[in-house]
C-alpha cells in the first residue's frame, strides 16, 4: 500500500484476499454485516470498499455505510444502531474528531458492541499507546500498515468479536426474560413469557434468527377435550409469531404438522436438512415440542447442545407447573374459607366470588396495576373471616340486633385481622387489611378505628362498596333481596359518606360490566375459586 498524502491510502497487491472457508458457511442467506467508514477523504472510501467487496463472513456479505464528517456519522449511527464495525479516521474536521466520535459512541449512544478500528495517517498527533489506554477502541492502525489482506484480517477479527458479544448480549437479555418470568410466575402470561425466552435462547444458541415455534401439549388434554392431539402454540417467532395461542394443526403448514405428528409418535427428537423438531416429556406428564426451521445441517455438537438445553428447559417447565398448582391451590383454599364463612351465616351462593370479581374490575378502573387488582381479587374473600368467631345465635338472628349484639358483630373485623395479620404471604396480608378496614366509612363514622377518607386503604374502600352492593342484592336470613333501583339509590346517597365518591362514580360508570359479573355467578351455585 502506498500513500498519496497523509490521509489517503491505495492498496497494492499483497497476496490473495482472505475469506472465510466455504465449508464453514451455512446455507442460509442472512442479512449483511454493516460496516461504517468514517473518513473525510473520498479515496479512502473507494479503496476500502474495493479491498473488502468480496469478503463474506459466516455466509454474510458486507453492507458499507459511508460518512464523510463527524456530524454525518452521528446521524448515520442513530439510523444504523446495528452497525458491526466502524473504520474511523482520527483527523477530519478537527485534529481529534475521531477520538471525540469514540466517546460519543461509547458514552452518549451507550453502544459497547460495535467494534471500532481507529485509522490514522498522522500517528504523531495521536500516539498509539495513549489512544489505546484512554479510549475504548478495539484496534489502532496506521494507514501505512493496512495492506488489503491485513485490512481483511482485521475486519474478520472484529466481526467475529462483534458476533460473539452480540450472542452474549442476546443471551443476557433472554436470561433476564426468564428471570422476569420467574418473578411473575403466577401471572396468566408467565408460561408464555417463559416459552418466548426459551425460543430466544435456543435460537441464539444455534446463531439463528429466523422462524421458530414453541408448542406444548397438555398431559390432561384427553380429559378436557374429545381430541387428545391438540397442541397450543405458547410462543412463536418469525413466520409463526402470529400463531401464538392458536392450535398448531389449524395454523401451521401441513408439512410442519406432519413433522410434529411423526415426532410425537416416535417420542424422540428429529433432525432434517433445514429444520428440526425437539421433543421432551416433562415429569408431570406433558409433551413438549420445539420446532425450528430455516437452518443449516446441525453437527453432533449442536445436537448435544440442544439436548442438554432442552433437559434444563424441562426441569424449569416442571417447576413452573408446580408453582402454578400451588398458587391455584392457595386460591381455592382462600375462596373456600370465604365460602365457609358465608355458609355459617346462611348466606349461600356466589357472594364471595362476585365480590372478588367486582373488586378486581373496580381496582383496574381505579388505576391499580393488573397484578395488584389480581391480588385484591384473591384476598377479598377473606373480608368476613372474623365472623367464624361469632356465635351462631347472633350471626344468624333473623330479627333486629340489640346494641350489645351489634357490638359483638362489629368485633369480626378485628378478629379477622388478628387471625390473618401474622402471615408473611402477600395475599393473606392483603386479606388481613381488608378484613380490618372494610367497615370503615369514608366520612370517618365507621369501625373499628373511625378512619376517614384516604386513611382507609384503597383495597378496603373498594371491598366496602362491592360487599354492600352485593349484600343488598342478595337474600339474607334477616332480609329479602333489594331491587336494583333501591340499591343504586343507596350508593348515590352514601357517596362521600359511607363510600369513596370516586369509586362510586367508577362503579356506576361500569354498571353494565358489574351486572354481567352478577349474572355470570348467580346464587345457588358453587365455586372453586378459579
C-alpha positions in Angstrom: 0.0 0.0 0.0 1.4 3.4 -0.9 0.1 6.8 0.3 -0.9 9.8 -1.9 -0.8 12.1 1.1 -1.2 11.8 4.8 -4.8 11.0 4.8 -5.2 8.9 1.6 -4.4 5.2 1.0 -4.1 3.0 -2.0 -3.9 -0.8 -1.7 -1.2 -2.7 -3.5 -1.3 -6.4 -4.3 -0.2 -8.3 -1.2 -1.5 -11.8 -1.8 -4.9 -13.3 -2.3 -7.8 -11.9 -0.4 -8.7 -13.7 2.8 -12.3 -15.1 3.0 -13.9 -17.5 5.5 -13.7 -21.1 4.3 -16.7 -22.1 2.2 -17.2 -25.3 4.2 -17.8 -23.3 7.3 -20.6 -21.2 5.8 -24.2 -22.2 6.4 -26.5 -22.5 3.5 -28.9 -19.9 4.9 -28.9 -16.4 3.4 -28.6 -13.9 6.2 -28.6 -10.1 6.4 -25.2 -8.5 5.6 -22.8 -7.1 8.3 -22.9 -3.4 8.4 -19.5 -1.7 8.2 -19.3 2.1 8.5 -16.5 4.0 7.0 -16.0 7.4 8.7 -13.3 9.4 6.8 -13.3 12.8 5.1 -11.4 11.5 2.0 -13.4 10.0 -0.8 -10.4 7.9 -2.0 -10.3 6.2 1.4 -13.9 5.1 1.0 -13.3 3.8 -2.6 -10.2 1.8 -1.9 -11.6 0.3 1.4 -14.7 -0.9 -0.4 -12.6 -2.2 -3.3 -10.5 -4.2 -0.9 -13.4 -5.7 1.0 -16.0 -6.0 -1.8 -15.8 -9.8 -2.0 -15.4 -10.5 1.7 -18.0 -12.8 3.3 -18.0 -13.9 6.9 -20.3 -16.8 8.0 -22.3 -16.6 4.8 -23.0 -12.9 5.3 -21.7 -10.2 2.9 -20.8 -6.6 3.9 -23.0 -3.5 3.7 -21.0 -0.3 3.5 -22.2 2.9 5.1 -20.2 6.0 4.3 -19.8 9.1 6.4 -17.6 12.0 5.4 -17.8 14.0 8.6 -18.3 13.6 12.3 -21.7 15.3 12.0 -22.9 13.0 9.3 -21.5 10.0 11.2 -23.6 10.8 14.2 -26.8 10.9 12.1 -26.0 7.6 10.4 -25.1 5.8 13.7 -28.5 6.7 15.0 -30.1 5.3 11.9 -28.0 2.1 12.0 -27.6 1.1 15.6 -26.8 -2.5 14.5 -23.5 -1.4 12.8 -20.9 -4.2 13.4 -17.6 -2.4 12.6 -16.5 1.2 12.3 -13.4 2.1 10.3 -12.8 5.6 11.9 -10.3 8.3 10.8 -8.7 10.2 13.6 -8.3 13.6 11.8 -11.3 15.1 10.0 -12.8 18.5 10.6 -10.6 18.7 13.7 -7.4 17.0 14.8 -9.3 14.9 17.3 -12.6 14.4 15.5 -12.2 10.6 15.6 -11.4 10.5 19.3 -14.4 12.6 20.1 -16.5 10.2 17.9 -15.3 7.3 20.0 -16.5 9.0 23.2 -19.8 9.8 21.5 -20.4 6.2 20.5 -19.5 4.7 23.8 -20.9 7.3 26.2 -23.8 9.1 24.5 -25.0 6.2 22.3 -24.1 3.7 25.0 -23.0 1.3 22.3 -20.5 -1.1 23.6 -21.0 -3.8 21.0 -19.8 -2.1 17.8 -16.1 -2.7 17.1 -14.1 0.4 16.4 -10.9 0.3 14.3 -9.2 3.7 14.5 -7.1 4.6 11.4 -4.6 7.5 11.1 -2.2 8.8 8.6 -0.7 11.1 11.2 0.3 8.8 14.1 2.3 11.5 15.8 -0.8 13.5 16.6 -2.5 10.6 18.3 0.2 8.3 19.8 -0.9 4.7 19.8 -0.2 3.9 23.5 -2.1 6.8 24.9 -5.1 6.3 22.5 -5.4 2.7 23.3 -5.2 3.4 27.1 -7.6 6.4 27.1 -10.2 5.4 24.5 -12.5 2.4 24.2 -11.3 1.2 20.8 -10.6 -2.3 19.5 -7.7 -1.7 17.1 -5.5 1.2 16.2 -3.8 1.1 12.8 -1.6 3.5 10.8 -2.8 3.6 7.2 0.6 2.6 6.0 0.2 -0.8 7.8 -3.1 -1.7 6.1 -2.4 -3.8 3.0 -5.6 -5.4 1.6 -5.1 -8.8 3.3 -4.3 -7.2 6.6 -7.4 -5.0 6.4 -9.4 -8.1 5.7 -7.9 -10.0 8.6 -8.5 -7.0 10.9 -12.1 -6.8 9.8 -12.8 -10.5 10.1 -11.4 -10.5 13.7 -13.6 -7.5 14.5 -16.7 -9.2 13.0 -16.0 -12.3 15.0 -15.8 -10.3 18.2 -19.0 -8.4 17.4 -20.8 -11.7 16.7 -19.7 -13.3 19.9 -20.5 -10.2 22.0 -23.9 -9.9 20.3 -24.7 -13.5 21.2 -23.7 -12.9 24.8 -25.9 -9.8 24.9 -28.9 -11.5 23.5 -28.4 -14.4 25.8 -28.2 -12.0 28.7 -31.5 -10.4 27.7 -33.0 -13.8 27.3 -31.9 -14.9 30.7 -33.3 -11.7 32.1 -36.6 -12.6 30.4 -36.6 -16.0 32.1 -35.9 -14.3 35.4 -38.7 -11.9 34.8 -41.0 -14.9 34.0 -39.9 -16.5 37.3 -40.7 -13.3 39.2 -44.2 -13.2 37.7 -44.7 -16.9 37.8 -48.3 -16.7 38.9 -49.4 -14.3 36.2 -51.5 -15.6 33.3 -48.9 -14.9 30.7 -45.9 -16.2 32.7 -45.8 -19.5 30.8 -45.9 -17.7 27.5 -43.1 -15.4 28.6 -41.1 -18.5 29.6 -41.7 -20.1 26.3 -40.7 -17.0 24.4 -37.4 -16.8 26.4 -36.7 -20.5 25.6 -37.1 -19.7 21.9 -34.8 -16.8 22.1 -32.1 -18.7 24.0 -32.3 -21.7 21.6 -32.2 -19.5 18.6 -29.1 -17.7 19.7 -27.5 -20.9 20.9 -27.6 -22.0 17.2 -26.9 -18.5 15.9 -30.3 -18.5 14.2 -32.7 -15.6 13.8 -35.5 -16.9 11.6 -38.6 -18.9 12.2 -39.2 -20.5 15.5 -42.2 -22.1 17.2 -42.7 -23.5 20.8 -45.6 -25.7 21.5 -46.9 -27.5 24.5 -49.4 -30.4 24.5 -51.1 -30.7 27.9 -50.9 -34.1 29.5 -54.5 -33.7 30.5 -55.9 -32.9 27.1 -57.7 -36.2 26.8 -59.9 -35.4 29.8 -60.5 -31.8 28.8 -61.2 -32.4 25.1 -62.6 -35.0 22.8 -59.4 -34.8 20.8 -56.1 -35.7 22.5 -53.8 -34.4 19.8 -54.5 -30.7 20.4 -51.3 -28.6 20.7 -51.4 -25.0 21.7 -48.7 -22.6 20.5 -47.3 -20.8 23.5 -44.9 -18.6 21.7 -43.7 -18.0 18.2 -41.3 -16.0 16.2 -40.7 -15.2 12.5 -43.3 -16.7 10.2 -45.1 -18.2 13.3 -45.2 -15.2 15.5 -49.0 -14.7 14.9 -49.7 -18.3 15.7 -49.4 -17.7 19.5 -52.4 -19.1 21.4 -53.7 -21.0 18.4 -53.9 -24.7 17.7 -50.9 -25.9 15.8 -52.8 -28.1 13.4 -55.0 -25.2 12.4 -52.2 -22.7 12.0 -49.0 -24.2 10.6 -48.4 -25.7 7.1 -49.3 -29.3 6.7 -45.6 -30.4 6.4 -44.9 -28.8 9.8 -47.8 -30.7 11.3 -46.6 -33.9 9.7 -43.2 -33.3 11.4 -45.0 -32.7 14.7 -47.1 -35.8 14.4 -44.2 -38.0 13.5 -42.1 -36.7 16.4 -44.9 -37.2 18.9 -45.5 -40.7 17.7 -41.8 -41.6 18.0 -41.4 -39.6 21.2 -37.9 -38.6 20.2 -36.4 -35.5 18.5 -36.0 -35.5 14.8 -33.5 -33.6 12.6 -34.0 -32.7 9.0 -31.7 -30.9 6.5 -33.3 -27.5 7.1 -35.3 -27.9 10.3 -35.6 -29.9 13.5 -38.4 -30.8 16.0 -37.2 -31.2 19.6 -39.3 -33.4 21.8 -39.2 -33.7 25.6 -41.7 -35.0 28.1 -41.9 -33.3 31.5 -42.1 -35.3 34.7 -45.7 -34.1 35.1 -46.8 -35.8 32.0 -46.9 -33.1 29.4 -45.5 -33.5 25.8 -43.5 -30.5 24.6 -42.2 -29.8 21.1 -39.9 -27.1 19.8 -39.8 -26.5 16.1 -37.2 -24.5 14.2 -36.7 -24.1 10.5 -34.6 -22.1 8.2 -31.3 -23.6 9.4 -28.3 -25.5 8.1 -27.2 -29.0 8.9 -26.5 -29.4 12.6 -23.4 -31.3 13.7 -23.2 -33.7 16.6 -22.0 -30.9 18.9 -25.1 -28.8 18.0 -27.4 -31.7 18.7 -25.8 -32.5 22.0 -26.1 -28.8 23.0 -29.8 -28.8 22.1 -30.4 -32.0 24.1 -28.7 -30.6 27.2 -30.6 -27.3 26.8 -33.9 -28.9 26.5 -33.3 -31.1 29.5 -32.8 -28.0 31.6 -35.9 -26.4 30.0 -37.9 -29.5 31.0 -36.8 -29.1 34.6 -37.7 -25.4 34.6 -41.1 -26.2 32.9 -41.9 -28.7 35.7 -41.1 -26.1 38.3 -43.4 -23.5 36.7 -46.3 -26.0 36.5 -45.7 -27.0 40.2 -45.7 -23.4 41.3 -48.9 -22.7 39.3 -50.6 -25.6 41.0 -49.5 -24.3 44.4 -50.9 -20.9 43.6 -54.2 -22.4 42.3 -54.4 -24.5 45.5 -53.8 -21.4 47.6 -56.6 -19.5 45.7 -59.0 -22.4 46.2 -58.3 -22.5 49.9 -58.9 -18.8 50.3 -62.2 -18.9 48.4 -63.2 -22.0 50.3 -62.6 -20.2 53.6 -64.7 -17.3 52.4 -67.5 -19.6 51.4 -67.4 -21.4 54.8 -67.9 -18.0 56.5 -70.9 -17.4 54.2 -72.4 -20.8 54.8 -72.1 -20.3 58.6 -74.1 -17.1 58.3 -76.6 -18.9 56.0 -75.5 -16.6 53.1 -75.2 -19.3 50.4 -74.4 -18.7 46.7 -71.6 -16.9 44.9 -71.3 -13.8 47.2 -67.5 -14.1 47.7 -66.9 -14.8 44.1 -69.0 -11.9 42.9 -67.3 -9.5 45.4 -63.9 -10.7 44.3 -64.7 -10.1 40.6 -66.4 -6.7 41.3 -63.3 -5.7 43.3 -60.9 -6.7 40.6 -62.8 -4.8 38.0 -63.2 -1.7 40.1 -59.5 -1.8 41.0 -58.5 -1.8 37.4 -60.8 1.1 36.6 -59.4 3.0 39.6 -55.9 2.5 38.1 -54.4 -0.3 40.1 -51.8 -2.3 38.2 -53.1 -5.6 36.9 -51.1 -7.6 39.5 -52.5 -5.5 42.3 -56.0 -5.9 41.1 -55.5 -9.6 40.9 -54.1 -9.6 44.5 -57.3 -7.7 45.6 -59.5 -10.3 43.8 -57.7 -13.1 45.6 -57.7 -11.5 49.0 -61.2 -10.1 49.1 -63.0 -13.4 50.0 -61.3 -13.1 53.5 -63.1 -9.9 54.3 -65.6 -11.5 56.7 -63.4 -14.3 58.0 -63.7 -13.0 61.6 -67.4 -14.0 61.6 -66.2 -17.6 62.2 -65.7 -16.5 65.8 -69.2 -15.0 66.3 -71.8 -17.2 67.9 -74.5 -18.6 65.6 -77.3 -17.2 67.7 -76.1 -13.7 67.0 -74.7 -14.3 63.5 -78.0 -15.8 62.2 -80.5 -13.9 64.3 -83.5 -13.2 61.9 -84.6 -10.1 63.8 -83.1 -6.8 64.7 -79.9 -7.0 66.8 -79.6 -5.4 70.2 -76.9 -2.8 70.8 -74.8 -5.5 72.7 -75.3 -7.9 69.8 -74.3 -5.3 67.2 -71.1 -4.5 69.3 -70.4 -8.2 69.2 -70.9 -8.4 65.5 -68.5 -5.5 65.0 -65.7 -7.4 66.6 -65.5 -9.6 63.5 -63.3 -7.0 61.7 -60.7 -7.0 64.5 -60.9 -10.8 64.9 -60.4 -11.3 61.2 -57.3 -9.1 61.2 -55.8 -10.9 64.2 -56.4 -14.2 62.5 -54.5 -13.2 59.4 -52.0 -10.4 60.2 -49.2 -12.7 61.3 -48.8 -14.3 57.9 -46.0 -13.1 55.6 -47.8 -14.0 52.4 -48.9 -11.0 50.4 -52.4 -12.4 49.8 -53.0 -13.1 53.4 -51.6 -9.7 54.4 -54.0 -8.0 52.0 -56.8 -10.2 53.4 -56.0 -9.0 56.9 -56.0 -5.4 55.8 -59.4 -5.8 54.1 -60.9 -7.7 57.0 -59.8 -4.9 59.4 -61.0 -1.9 57.4 -63.9 -2.9 55.2 -66.4 -1.5 57.7 -64.7 1.9 58.0 -66.7 4.7 56.4 -65.4 7.5 54.1 -66.7 10.2 56.4 -65.0 8.7 59.5 -68.0 7.2 61.2 -67.2 3.6 60.7 -65.5 0.9 62.8 -63.2 -0.3 64.4 -61.0 2.8 64.3 -63.1 5.6 62.7 -60.6 6.0 59.8 -61.5 8.7 57.3 -61.1 9.2 53.5 -57.6 8.3 52.2 -56.7 6.9 55.7 -58.7 3.8 54.6 -56.6 1.6 52.3 -57.9 1.5 48.7 -58.4 -2.3 48.9 -60.7 -1.8 51.9 -62.6 1.2 50.2 -63.2 -1.0 47.2 -64.4 -4.0 49.1 -66.6 -1.8 51.3 -68.5 -0.8 48.2 -68.7 -4.1 46.4 -69.6 -6.0 49.5 -72.5 -3.7 50.3 -73.7 -3.7 46.7 -73.8 -7.5 46.6 -75.2 -7.9 50.1 -78.1 -5.6 49.3 -79.0 -7.5 46.2 -78.8 -10.9 47.9 -81.3 -12.6 50.2 -80.2 -12.9 53.8 -81.8 -14.5 56.9 -82.8 -11.1 58.1 -84.0 -9.6 54.8 -85.1 -10.0 51.2 -83.0 -9.1 48.2 -83.4 -5.5 47.2 -84.4 -4.3 43.7 -81.6 -2.7 41.7 -83.2 0.8 41.7 -83.2 0.8 45.5 -79.6 -0.4 45.6 -78.4 2.4 43.3 -80.2 5.0 45.4 -78.3 3.8 48.4 -75.0 4.0 46.6 -75.7 7.5 45.4 -76.9 8.6 48.8 -73.8 7.2 50.6 -71.4 8.7 48.0 -68.9 10.7 50.1 -70.4 9.4 53.3 -70.0 5.6 53.6 -68.2 5.2 50.2 -65.4 6.8 48.4 -67.1 9.2 45.9 -64.5 8.4 43.1 -65.2 4.7 43.5 -69.0 5.2 43.4 -68.7 7.2 40.2 -66.5 4.5 38.6 -68.9 1.8 39.8 -71.9 3.5 38.2 -70.0 4.2 35.0 -69.2 0.5 34.7 -72.5 -0.8 35.9 -73.1 -2.9 32.8 -69.9 -4.8 33.4 -70.8 -5.2 37.1 -74.2 -6.7 36.2 -72.6 -9.1 33.7 -70.5 -10.5 36.6 -73.6 -10.8 38.8 -75.4 -12.7 36.0 -72.4 -14.9 35.5 -72.3 -16.0 39.1 -76.0 -16.3 40.3 -76.9 -17.6 43.8 -77.4 -21.3 44.1 -74.1 -22.4 42.6 -70.7 -23.3 44.0 -67.2 -22.1 43.1 -63.7 -23.5 43.4 -62.1 -20.1 43.3 -60.7 -20.2 39.8 
